[in-house]
Amino acid sequence: MARIAVGGFQHETNTFAPQQATWDDFVRADAWPGLLHGPEMIASVEGFNIPIAGAVKRLKELGHEIVPLAWASAPPASYVTEDAYERMWKLFDGDLRSQGPFDAIYLDLHGAMVAENTEDGEGELMRRIRGIVGNDLPIVASLDYHANLTPEMAKLATAMVGYRTYPHIDMAVTGKRAVELLDRLLKEKRPVYRAYRQLDFLIPLVWQCTFIEPAKSIFDLVGELEAGEKSHNQGIVSVTHTPGFPPADIAQCGPALVVYGHDKEAVEAAADKLVATVKAQEKAFDGELLDPDAAVLRALELAKKAKKPIVLADVQDNPGAGGTSDTIGLLAAMMRHKAKGAVIGMIVDEGAAKAAAETGEGNIMRRGIGAVVGYAGEKPVEADWRVVKVGNGVFTGTGPFYGGAKFQIGPMALVTDEASGVSAVLACRRVQAADQEMFRHVGVEPIEVPILGLKSTVHFRADFQPIAETILVVQSPGAHITDPMEMPYKHLRKGIRLKPMGPVWDGGKLA
């Protein structure tokens, strides 16, 4: 039995987003638990589809002693404030110094955290941890699929294990895999070689989905390299590929991969094979994007013969990537074209949601909704909104991504514009529309809706793709800019292309 310290610090930072991640954002619960510190962590993460939950469960099964540190996550947003970063570090620092010694450390990290005081949030965290525990103690971290896996992270961690699905239906599984690798390394006590590679082009999030090509085949290969090499006794113990998080204006933004094993030649060969496979598929990382009006008009035509919903993915206002979840481009287009029966969710407008609750079901609410932040100069949509259904925002997710998540997102409401017949789901807190229970909570059965607008980039596919006739990708204004060519970068490293087959960044200009 080993004594293993367990903690986590999770944030996906869109440096172009208008809202920062404050300490309060890490402290409060939303779909995931709020700040956890010490023994409360063990029971509090049980049942969630998050890495720390899978790790804790597996460590118990393996018979190891768990020493809980601190764990916190905040919704994707712009820079983590220095105050929030340092408060979280203070918890880690105190526990690492007082609760040791340890045989190893497991960390539940995202991999794309940018703070006001460091552009490599995870690399800096591990640097500080190494300063306390030394360079020899095994540290294994789980990473999000969208990690910008930096050279410093690869150097400082003993090993890192990333998700293999997007939508992320394997988050808890990844935590389990990470601590199984840690257990193996502790038992075998053999030298571990590492092969780290960075790719030279940015991949838009919407085309990173593992439900579709080319990512599907690439991640099939990741699993095959790991499992196949093991079965042939080639000394590969772990393979991770992270396609990156483009809305991060940092030098090390972009796709990367890391392979671990006991045979140096096999490790290097596996890394080279994976790099070559990704590069060969570069042209395929692209697809059709529709403006809101074109998307609604096509959806109306398709809906005439469809037996299932036409889903419109409002990808640029995805709160899971730093979007405000309140832009009104797609909603306005639905209303303009009188898409009767269409529903869009979720519009995060605390004032409107609470006003709807006060107005009461069946009554008319005359006010604007959406555009609370006013991204791109947008204004709220004024209409006579009939309040159809009100909810308290407390429910449990049931889909593959949010399954088990205990939502606490404040008053919610379904409101319908009397003139167009278009409805909107209002909420108080930013959570992307990736679970059907968000709609059922206010009386909407998604499969019965002719046209369904979802503020999500890819995670919605886990629960909604099976009920969709087709999915159209909409490029409506939002803080999660889909095309990296439109992002005002300043700090990327020289030589990286801004999109698949796109122009090369040359330190402040395009070559």
RODO-2510 file (C-alpha; in nm, 4 decimals, decimal comma):
residues 511
     n   res          X          Y          Z
     1     m     0,0000     0,0000     0,0000
     2     a     0,1314     0,3421    -0,0986
     3     r     0,0501     0,6791     0,0521
     4     i    -0,0775     0,8908    -0,2371
     5     a    -0,1676     1,2602    -0,2216
     6     v    -0,4664     1,3523    -0,4395
     7     g    -0,5766     1,6967    -0,5575
     8     g    -0,6849     1,8998    -0,8560
     9     f    -0,7120     2,2496    -1,0024
    10     q    -0,9251     2,2752    -1,3159
    11     h    -0,9805     2,5623    -1,5566
    12     e    -1,0107     2,5937    -1,9347
    13     t    -0,9016     2,9480    -2,0158
    14     n    -1,0265     3,1349    -2,3218
    15     t    -0,8003     3,4396    -2,3103
    16     f    -1,0333     3,6229    -2,5524
    17     a    -1,3441     3,5829    -2,3328
    18     p    -1,4904     3,8894    -2,1581
    19     q    -1,5247     3,7404    -1,8074
    20     q    -1,2406     3,6341    -1,5763
    21     a    -1,2401     3,3323    -1,3439
    22     t    -1,2471     3,4604    -0,9862
    23     w    -1,2030     3,2819    -0,6541
    24     d    -1,5809     3,2773    -0,6078
    25     d    -1,6155     3,0883    -0,9376
    26     f    -1,3940     2,8108    -0,7982
    27     v    -1,5655     2,8046    -0,4595
    28     r    -1,9265     2,7626    -0,5697
    29     a    -2,0815     2,4486    -0,7140
    30     d    -2,2584     2,4381    -1,0525
    31     a    -2,2777     2,1049    -1,2345
    32     w    -1,9597     1,9900    -1,0578
    33     p    -1,8765     2,0240    -0,6867
    34     g    -1,7489     2,3522    -0,5469
    35     l    -1,4139     2,3890    -0,3702
    36     l    -1,3220     2,0756    -0,1748
    37     h    -1,0430     2,0637     0,0814
    38     g    -0,9242     1,7779     0,2968
    39     p    -1,1244     1,4664     0,3897
    40     e    -1,4556     1,6032     0,2549
    41     m    -1,3198     1,5503    -0,0965
    42     i    -1,3454     1,1705    -0,0856
    43     a    -1,7222     1,1452    -0,0419
    44     s    -1,8055     1,4683    -0,2256
    45     v    -1,6771     1,3554    -0,5668
    46     e    -1,8484     1,0177    -0,5636
    47     g    -2,0789     0,9567    -0,8602
    48     f    -1,9547     1,2443    -1,0764
    49     n    -1,8134     1,1928    -1,4256
    50     i    -1,4924     1,3777    -1,3431
    51     p    -1,1340     1,2450    -1,3236
    52     i    -1,0942     1,2914    -0,9487
    53     a    -1,3974     1,0662    -0,8906
    54     g    -1,2579     0,7863    -1,1039
    55     a    -0,9160     0,8223    -0,9438
    56     v    -1,0415     0,8113    -0,5852
    57     k    -1,2614     0,5087    -0,6522
    58     r    -0,9777     0,3136    -0,8157
    59     l    -0,7207     0,4063    -0,5507
    60     k    -0,9557     0,2649    -0,2867
    61     e    -0,9918    -0,0570    -0,4857
    62     l    -0,6140    -0,0831    -0,5178
    63     g    -0,5797    -0,0495    -0,1420
    64     h    -0,3743     0,2693    -0,1340
    65     e    -0,3964     0,5318     0,1380
    66     i    -0,5464     0,8515    -0,0042
    67     v    -0,4223     1,1809     0,1355
    68     p    -0,6733     1,4423     0,0110
    69     l    -0,5335     1,7859    -0,0721
    70     a    -0,7625     2,0404    -0,2414
    71     w    -0,9755     2,0248    -0,5563
    72     a    -1,1603     2,3002    -0,7419
    73     s    -1,2898     2,3850    -1,0864
    74     a    -1,4501     2,6928    -1,2395
    75     p    -1,6523     2,7368    -1,5603
    76     p    -1,4436     2,8221    -1,8669
    77     a    -1,3742     3,1943    -1,8875
    78     s    -1,0881     3,4354    -1,9450
    79     y    -0,7756     3,4568    -1,7271
    80     v    -0,7838     3,3040    -1,3796
    81     t    -0,7243     3,5961    -1,1472
    82     e    -0,3925     3,6039    -0,9630
    83     d    -0,5906     3,6139    -0,6398
    84     a    -0,7724     3,2873    -0,7239
    85     y    -0,4536     3,1137    -0,8388
    86     e    -0,2591     3,2098    -0,5286
    87     r    -0,5423     3,1204    -0,2891
    88     m    -0,5600     2,7743    -0,4408
    89     w    -0,1827     2,7367    -0,4251
    90     k    -0,1863     2,8332    -0,0589
    91     l    -0,4070     2,5296     0,0121
    92     f    -0,1747     2,2986    -0,1830
    93     d     0,1367     2,4470    -0,0275
    94     g     0,0131     2,4040     0,3278
    95     d    -0,1047     2,0466     0,2780
    96     l     0,2030     1,9313     0,0881
    97     r     0,4247     2,0573     0,3693
    98     s     0,2122     1,9300     0,6585
    99     q     0,0646     1,6037     0,5305
   100     g     0,3775     1,4362     0,3891
   101     p     0,5732     1,2325     0,3275
   102     f     0,4046     1,0783     0,0232
   103     d     0,4910     0,7884    -0,2032
   104     a     0,3322     0,9622    -0,5033
   105     i     0,0930     1,2381    -0,6107
   106     y    -0,2094     1,2248    -0,8424
   107     l    -0,3327     1,5553    -0,9887
   108     d    -0,6629     1,6189    -1,1668
   109     l    -0,5679     1,9010    -1,4068
   110     h    -0,7180     2,0506    -1,7195
   111     g    -0,4068     2,1533    -1,9102
   112     a    -0,5338     2,4816    -2,0580
   113     m    -0,5254     2,7123    -1,7566
   114     v    -0,3898     3,0637    -1,8076
   115     a    -0,3700     3,2902    -1,5044
   116     e    -0,2917     3,6597    -1,4742
   117     n     0,0456     3,5676    -1,3254
   118     t     0,1373     3,2697    -1,5478
   119     e     0,0448     3,1583    -1,8978
   120     d     0,1106     2,7934    -1,8062
   121     g    -0,1109     2,7403    -1,5029
   122     e    -0,0471     2,3668    -1,4759
   123     g     0,3245     2,3877    -1,5514
   124     e     0,3678     2,6525    -1,2813
   125     l     0,1649     2,4445    -1,0343
   126     m     0,3854     2,1415    -1,0915
   127     r     0,7011     2,3537    -1,0716
   128     r     0,5950     2,4725    -0,7263
   129     i     0,5016     2,1213    -0,6175
   130     r     0,8401     1,9901    -0,7328
   131     g     1,0005     2,2640    -0,5250
   132     i     0,8467     2,1019    -0,2158
   133     v     0,8558     1,7269    -0,2890
   134     g     1,1644     1,7092    -0,5104
   135     n     1,2238     1,5776    -0,8604
   136     d     1,2075     1,2035    -0,7889
   137     l     0,8606     1,1625    -0,6376
   138     p     0,6196     1,0142    -0,8962
   139     i     0,3570     1,2661    -1,0083
   140     v     0,0889     1,1494    -1,2515
   141     a    -0,1725     1,3930    -1,3816
   142     s    -0,4904     1,3415    -1,5795
   143     l    -0,5538     1,5994    -1,8527
   144     d    -0,8510     1,7289    -2,0450
   145     y    -0,8745     1,6497    -2,4168
   146     h    -0,8317     2,0234    -2,4852
   147     a    -0,5111     2,0657    -2,2902
   148     n    -0,2407     2,2854    -2,4391
   149     l     0,0198     2,0356    -2,3259
   150     t     0,3366     2,2411    -2,2726
   151     p     0,7005     2,1256    -2,2697
   152     e     0,7202     2,2268    -1,9027
   153     m     0,4238     2,0082    -1,8102
   154     a     0,5771     1,7126    -1,9921
   155     k     0,9110     1,7672    -1,8207
   156     l     0,7787     1,8103    -1,4666
   157     a     0,5232     1,5279    -1,4559
   158     t     0,6285     1,1663    -1,4314
   159     a     0,3384     1,0894    -1,6643
   160     m     0,0221     1,2529    -1,7976
   161     v    -0,2927     1,0746    -1,9143
   162     g    -0,5530     1,2516    -2,1306
   163     y    -0,9157     1,1967    -2,2231
   164     r    -0,9802     1,0079    -2,5466
   165     t    -1,3321     1,1273    -2,6195
   166     y    -1,4941     1,4542    -2,7217
   167     p    -1,7713     1,4781    -2,6010
   168     h    -1,5892     1,3892    -2,2800
   169     i    -1,7698     1,0759    -2,1726
   170     d    -1,4505     0,9222    -2,0321
   171     m    -1,3530     1,1780    -1,7681
   172     a    -1,3901     0,9484    -1,4670
   173     v    -1,2383     0,6662    -1,6728
   174     t    -0,9333     0,8841    -1,7399
   175     g    -0,8812     0,9423    -1,3674
   176     k    -0,8996     0,5657    -1,3209
   177     r    -0,6462     0,5071    -1,6003
   178     a    -0,4108     0,7677    -1,4546
   179     v    -0,3927     0,6106    -1,1084
   180     e    -0,3641     0,2615    -1,2596
   181     l    -0,0574     0,3877    -1,4437
   182     l     0,0731     0,5412    -1,1213
   183     d     0,0182     0,2105    -0,9405
   184     r     0,2060     0,0269    -1,2152
   185     l     0,5008     0,2665    -1,2066
   186     l     0,5272     0,2346    -0,8283
   187     k     0,5290    -0,1447    -0,8474
   188     e     0,7627    -0,1885    -1,1437
   189     k     1,0181     0,0764    -1,0415
   190     r     1,1698     0,0768    -1,3905
   191     p     1,3023     0,3740    -1,5885
   192     v     1,0306     0,5498    -1,7887
   193     y     1,1190     0,7150    -2,1190
   194     r     0,9134     1,0001    -2,2572
   195     a     0,8605     1,1145    -2,6167
   196     y     0,6918     1,4547    -2,6421
   197     r     0,5835     1,6185    -2,9667
   198     q     0,3992     1,9355    -3,0642
   199     l     0,2004     1,9645    -3,3863
   200     d     0,2379     2,2740    -3,6015
   201     f    -0,1244     2,3706    -3,6713
   202     l    -0,4259     2,4717    -3,4627
   203     i    -0,7409     2,2580    -3,4779
   204     p    -1,0805     2,4326    -3,4331
   205     l    -1,2720     2,2754    -3,1438
   206     v    -1,5794     2,1959    -3,3480
   207     w    -1,3794     1,9595    -3,5712
   208     q    -1,2004     1,7861    -3,2821
   209     c    -1,5062     1,5685    -3,2136
   210     t    -1,4221     1,1986    -3,1749
   211     f    -1,7710     1,0963    -3,2887
   212     i    -1,6740     1,2004    -3,6418
   213     e    -1,3670     1,1805    -3,8668
   214     p    -1,0802     1,2490    -3,8676
   215     a    -1,0472     1,2547    -3,4864
   216     k    -1,2319     0,9234    -3,4515
   217     s    -0,9662     0,7272    -3,6418
   218     i    -0,6800     0,9162    -3,4769
   219     f    -0,8021     0,8230    -3,1297
   220     d    -0,8654     0,4666    -3,2400
   221     l    -0,4923     0,4640    -3,3227
   222     v    -0,4039     0,6096    -2,9797
   223     g    -0,5765     0,3133    -2,8158
   224     e    -0,4244     0,0657    -3,0589
   225     l    -0,0706     0,1968    -3,0061
   226     e    -0,1049     0,1610    -2,6312
   227     a    -0,2861    -0,1729    -2,6231
   228     g    -0,1106    -0,3209    -2,9239
   229     e     0,2391    -0,2341    -2,8103
   230     k     0,1648    -0,3736    -2,4653
   231     s     0,0443    -0,7020    -2,6086
   232     h     0,3642    -0,7338    -2,8121
   233     n     0,5747    -0,6496    -2,5066
   234     q     0,7282    -0,3423    -2,6672
   235     g     0,7449    -0,1446    -2,3452
   236     i     0,4792     0,1226    -2,4167
   237     v     0,2848     0,2029    -2,1010
   238     s     0,0801     0,5113    -2,2002
   239     v    -0,0117     0,7206    -2,5053
   240     t    -0,1834     1,0611    -2,4825
   241     h    -0,2770     1,3042    -2,7586
   242     t    -0,4289     1,6452    -2,6764
   243     p    -0,5707     1,8344    -2,9792
   244     g    -0,5370     2,1627    -2,7912
   245     f    -0,7496     2,4640    -2,6982
   246     p    -0,7127     2,7314    -2,9701
   247     p    -0,8740     3,0265    -2,7828
   248     a    -0,5636     3,0632    -2,5665
   249     d    -0,3182     3,3318    -2,6711
   250     i    -0,0044     3,1683    -2,5309
   251     a     0,3180     3,0503    -2,6877
   252     q     0,2497     2,6804    -2,6361
   253     c    -0,1082     2,6777    -2,7676
   254     g    -0,1908     2,3848    -2,9924
   255     p    -0,1979     2,0065    -3,0335
   256     a     0,0635     1,7881    -2,8661
   257     l     0,1210     1,4278    -2,7686
   258     v     0,3292     1,2306    -2,5232
   259     v     0,4216     0,8629    -2,5144
   260     y     0,5680     0,6802    -2,2137
   261     g     0,7363     0,3441    -2,1908
   262     h     1,0334     0,1359    -2,0853
   263     d     1,1758     0,0886    -2,4359
   264     k     1,3137     0,4182    -2,5690
   265     e     1,3093     0,3167    -2,9358
   266     a     0,9510     0,1908    -2,9148
   267     v     0,8429     0,5094    -2,7407
   268     e     1,0001     0,7323    -3,0067
   269     a     0,8583     0,5193    -3,2899
   270     a     0,5058     0,5316    -3,1471
   271     a     0,5254     0,9106    -3,1107
   272     d     0,6475     0,9501    -3,4690
   273     k     0,3711     0,7254    -3,6027
   274     l     0,1018     0,9237    -3,4233
   275     v     0,2435     1,2581    -3,5417
   276     a     0,2518     1,1339    -3,9012
   277     t    -0,1094     1,0134    -3,8773
   278     v    -0,2370     1,3459    -3,7458
   279     k    -0,0464     1,5438    -4,0087
   280     a    -0,1809     1,3211    -4,2852
   281     q    -0,5353     1,4137    -4,1792
   282     e    -0,4743     1,7890    -4,1570
   283     k    -0,7011     1,8809    -4,4500
   284     a    -0,9888     1,6883    -4,2951
   285     f    -1,0011     1,9101    -3,9839
   286     d    -1,2456     2,1492    -4,1454
   287     g    -1,6176     2,1663    -4,2174
   288     e    -1,9191     2,3791    -4,3088
   289     l    -2,0175     2,6760    -4,0929
   290     l    -2,3516     2,8525    -4,1495
   291     d    -2,4581     3,2025    -4,0519
   292     p    -2,7727     3,2124    -3,8315
   293     d    -3,0169     3,3035    -4,1096
   294     a    -2,8867     3,0389    -4,3489
   295     a    -2,8932     2,7797    -4,0707
   296     v    -3,2524     2,8545    -3,9715
   297     l    -3,3755     2,8572    -4,3312
   298     r    -3,2103     2,5228    -4,4007
   299     a    -3,3460     2,3806    -4,0759
   300     l    -3,6995     2,4911    -4,1651
   301     e    -3,6699     2,3149    -4,5004
   302     l    -3,5255     1,9970    -4,3503
   303     a    -3,7844     1,9923    -4,0722
   304     k    -4,0671     1,9547    -4,3258
   305     k    -3,9708     1,5904    -4,3823
   306     a    -3,7718     1,5127    -4,0684
   307     k    -3,8967     1,2692    -3,8065
   308     k    -3,6487     1,3900    -3,5457
   309     p    -3,5174     1,7322    -3,4390
   310     i    -3,2904     1,9429    -3,6569
   311     v    -3,0172     2,0523    -3,4163
   312     l    -2,8464     2,3903    -3,4598
   313     a    -2,5180     2,4059    -3,2679
   314     d    -2,4546     2,7666    -3,1577
   315     v    -2,0862     2,6837    -3,1263
   316     q    -1,9382     3,0292    -3,0696
   317     d    -2,1508     3,1013    -2,7619
   318     n    -2,0501     2,7815    -2,5855
   319     p    -2,0075     2,8552    -2,2125
   320     g    -1,7912     2,5434    -2,1957
   321     a    -1,5292     2,7330    -2,3962
   322     g    -1,5626     3,0755    -2,2362
   323     g    -1,8778     3,1927    -2,4132
   324     t    -2,1275     3,4066    -2,2237
   325     s    -2,4230     3,1831    -2,3214
   326     d    -2,6381     3,4917    -2,3720
   327     t    -2,5776     3,6035    -2,7311
   328     i    -2,8945     3,6363    -2,9348
   329     g    -2,7871     3,5920    -3,2977
   330     l    -2,9442     3,2488    -3,3435
   331     l    -3,2500     3,3296    -3,1300
   332     a    -3,3184     3,6443    -3,3332
   333     a    -3,2837     3,4520    -3,6609
   334     m    -3,5324     3,1896    -3,5384
   335     m    -3,7790     3,4648    -3,4529
   336     r    -3,7174     3,6538    -3,7784
   337     h    -3,8036     3,3470    -3,9844
   338     k    -4,0931     3,2450    -3,7552
   339     a    -3,9529     2,9025    -3,6762
   340     k    -4,2635     2,8015    -3,4824
   341     g    -4,1968     2,5336    -3,2237
   342     a    -3,8202     2,5935    -3,2224
   343     v    -3,6470     2,6011    -2,8831
   344     i    -3,3047     2,7416    -2,7947
   345     g    -3,1134     2,6846    -2,4709
   346     m    -2,9709     2,7921    -2,2532
   347     i    -2,9902     3,1721    -2,2510
   348     v    -2,8074     3,2730    -1,9335
   349     d    -2,9919     3,5817    -1,8145
   350     e    -3,0371     3,5837    -1,4383
   351     g    -3,2596     3,8903    -1,4427
   352     a    -3,4937     3,7477    -1,7057
   353     a    -3,5059     3,4040    -1,5419
   354     k    -3,5997     3,5518    -1,2056
   355     a    -3,8489     3,7876    -1,3687
   356     a    -4,0146     3,4920    -1,5406
   357     a    -4,0449     3,3118    -1,2084
   358     e    -4,2031     3,6209    -1,0554
   359     t    -4,4360     3,6684    -1,3545
   360     g    -4,5653     3,3156    -1,3126
   361     e    -4,6585     3,0364    -1,5495
   362     g    -4,9151     3,1262    -1,8123
   363     n    -4,8566     3,5016    -1,7840
   364     i    -4,6870     3,7444    -2,0232
   365     m    -4,3459     3,8940    -1,9457
   366     r    -4,2750     4,2095    -2,1459
   367     r    -3,8996     4,2629    -2,1448
   368     g    -3,5778     4,1888    -2,3285
   369     i    -3,3863     3,8634    -2,2826
   370     g    -3,0244     3,7765    -2,3526
   371     a    -2,7283     4,0000    -2,4395
   372     v    -2,6590     4,0603    -2,0715
   373     v    -2,2863     4,0987    -2,1332
   374     g    -2,3539     4,2655    -2,4664
   375     y    -2,0896     4,0775    -2,6636
   376     a    -2,0369     4,2243    -3,0130
   377     g    -2,2653     4,5145    -2,9200
   378     e    -2,5768     4,2980    -2,9078
   379     k    -2,8970     4,4154    -2,7398
   380     p    -3,1585     4,2069    -2,5572
   381     v    -3,4441     4,0644    -2,7651
   382     e    -3,7600     4,2530    -2,6764
   383     a    -4,0890     4,0640    -2,7060
   384     d    -4,4014     3,9549    -2,5256
   385     w    -4,2760     3,6348    -2,3669
   386     r    -4,5313     3,3901    -2,2318
   387     v    -4,3921     3,2095    -1,9289
   388     v    -4,4649     2,8434    -2,0041
   389     k    -4,2798     2,6656    -1,7239
   390     v    -4,0623     2,7647    -1,4282
   391     g    -3,8016     2,5462    -1,2536
   392     n    -3,5646     2,5917    -0,9602
   393     g    -3,2548     2,4812    -1,1519
   394     v    -3,1879     2,1869    -0,9211
   395     f    -3,1783     1,8541    -1,1061
   396     t    -2,9478     1,5665    -1,1949
   397     g    -2,7939     1,5117    -1,5374
   398     t    -2,8670     1,1835    -1,7137
   399     g    -2,6718     1,2024    -2,0398
   400     p    -2,3326     1,0438    -2,1183
   401     f    -2,1414     1,3673    -2,0518
   402     y    -2,3240     1,5221    -1,7552
   403     g    -2,4596     1,1970    -1,6127
   404     g    -2,4649     1,2176    -1,2331
   405     a    -2,3957     1,5922    -1,2309
   406     k    -2,5994     1,7633    -0,9604
   407     f    -2,7051     2,0910    -1,1183
   408     q    -2,7578     2,3963    -0,8998
   409     i    -2,7939     2,6759    -1,1515
   410     g    -3,0658     2,8975    -1,0039
   411     p    -3,4178     2,9733    -1,1306
   412     m    -3,4933     2,8574    -1,4845
   413     a    -3,7832     2,9194    -1,7193
   414     l    -3,9222     2,8286    -2,0591
   415     v    -4,0575     3,1386    -2,2327
   416     t    -4,2273     3,1627    -2,5740
   417     d    -4,2429     3,4619    -2,8082
   418     e    -4,6133     3,4987    -2,8888
   419     a    -4,5492     3,6402    -3,2383
   420     s    -4,3069     3,3812    -3,3782
   421     g    -4,3765     3,0746    -3,1659
   422     v    -4,0068     3,0470    -3,0790
   423     s    -3,9132     2,9453    -2,7227
   424     a    -3,6037     2,9981    -2,5102
   425     v    -3,4804     2,8235    -2,1968
   426     l    -3,3571     3,0836    -1,9471
   427     a    -3,1030     3,0052    -1,6744
   428     c    -2,8996     3,1915    -1,4134
   429     r    -2,5584     3,0223    -1,4387
   430     r    -2,3379     2,9342    -1,7325
   431     v    -2,3570     2,5637    -1,8119
   432     q    -2,3457     2,4432    -2,1697
   433     a    -2,6536     2,2784    -2,3175
   434     a    -2,5197     1,9247    -2,3224
   435     d    -2,7856     1,7277    -2,1319
   436     q    -3,1525     1,6751    -2,2182
   437     e    -3,2517     1,7214    -1,8534
   438     m    -3,1861     2,0950    -1,8909
   439     f    -3,4880     2,1086    -2,1216
   440     r    -3,7014     1,8525    -1,9415
   441     h    -3,6595     2,0536    -1,6219
   442     v    -3,8773     2,3249    -1,7801
   443     g    -4,1206     2,0936    -1,9544
   444     v    -3,9548     2,0400    -2,2937
   445     e    -3,9010     1,6877    -2,4294
   446     p    -3,6156     1,7466    -2,6774
   447     i    -3,7052     1,4688    -2,9199
   448     e    -4,0444     1,6344    -2,9786
   449     v    -3,8955     1,9705    -3,0822
   450     p    -3,8706     2,0334    -3,4599
   451     i    -3,5700     2,2679    -3,4401
   452     l    -3,3434     2,2717    -3,1363
   453     g    -3,0734     2,5357    -3,0802
   454     l    -2,7964     2,4375    -2,8404
   455     k    -2,5264     2,6605    -2,6942
   456     s    -2,2522     2,4002    -2,7116
   457     t    -1,9708     2,3132    -2,9488
   458     v    -1,9410     1,9347    -2,9301
   459     h    -2,0375     1,8008    -2,5850
   460     f    -2,4059     1,8143    -2,6787
   461     r    -2,3482     1,5338    -2,9306
   462     a    -2,3199     1,2715    -2,6565
   463     d    -2,6853     1,3171    -2,5526
   464     f    -2,8427     1,4881    -2,8545
   465     q    -2,6841     1,3289    -3,1622
   466     p    -2,8786     1,0034    -3,1094
   467     i    -3,2107     1,1941    -3,1244
   468     a    -3,1145     1,4341    -3,4059
   469     e    -3,2193     1,4064    -3,7702
   470     t    -2,9166     1,6163    -3,8600
   471     i    -2,6820     1,8688    -3,6984
   472     l    -2,5984     2,2076    -3,8500
   473     v    -2,3044     2,4106    -3,7179
   474     v    -2,3887     2,7788    -3,6725
   475     q    -2,1336     3,0603    -3,6687
   476     s    -2,3215     3,3252    -3,4734
   477     p    -2,1430     3,5938    -3,2657
   478     g    -1,9890     3,4621    -2,9440
   479     a    -1,6736     3,4763    -2,7354
   480     h    -1,5610     3,1291    -2,8399
   481     i    -1,4407     3,2180    -3,1877
   482     t    -1,4517     2,9007    -3,3966
   483     d    -1,2083     3,0019    -3,6700
   484     p    -0,8616     3,0673    -3,5224
   485     m    -0,7948     3,2989    -3,8180
   486     e    -1,0349     3,5466    -3,6566
   487     m    -0,8639     3,5507    -3,3157
   488     p    -0,6399     3,8510    -3,2386
   489     y    -0,3365     3,6520    -3,1295
   490     k    -0,0222     3,8231    -3,0014
   491     h     0,1758     3,5546    -2,8209
   492     l     0,1755     3,2352    -3,0304
   493     r     0,5094     3,0727    -3,1021
   494     k     0,6591     3,1287    -3,4456
   495     g     0,5959     2,8658    -3,7092
   496     i     0,2502     2,7415    -3,6052
   497     r    -0,0314     2,7578    -3,8604
   498     l    -0,3505     2,9275    -3,7442
   499     k    -0,5759     2,6589    -3,8889
   500     p    -0,5442     2,3330    -4,0831
   501     m    -0,3526     2,4109    -4,4040
   502     g    -0,3636     2,7776    -4,2998
   503     p    -0,1048     3,0540    -4,2943
   504     v     0,1971     3,0456    -4,0645
   505     w     0,2230     3,2732    -3,7621
   506     d     0,5502     3,4648    -3,7629
   507     g     0,5594     3,6324    -3,4252
   508     g     0,2967     3,9023    -3,4691
   509     k     0,2074     3,8636    -3,8362
   510     l     0,1179     3,5975    -4,0893
   511     a     0,3975     3,4715    -4,3080
***
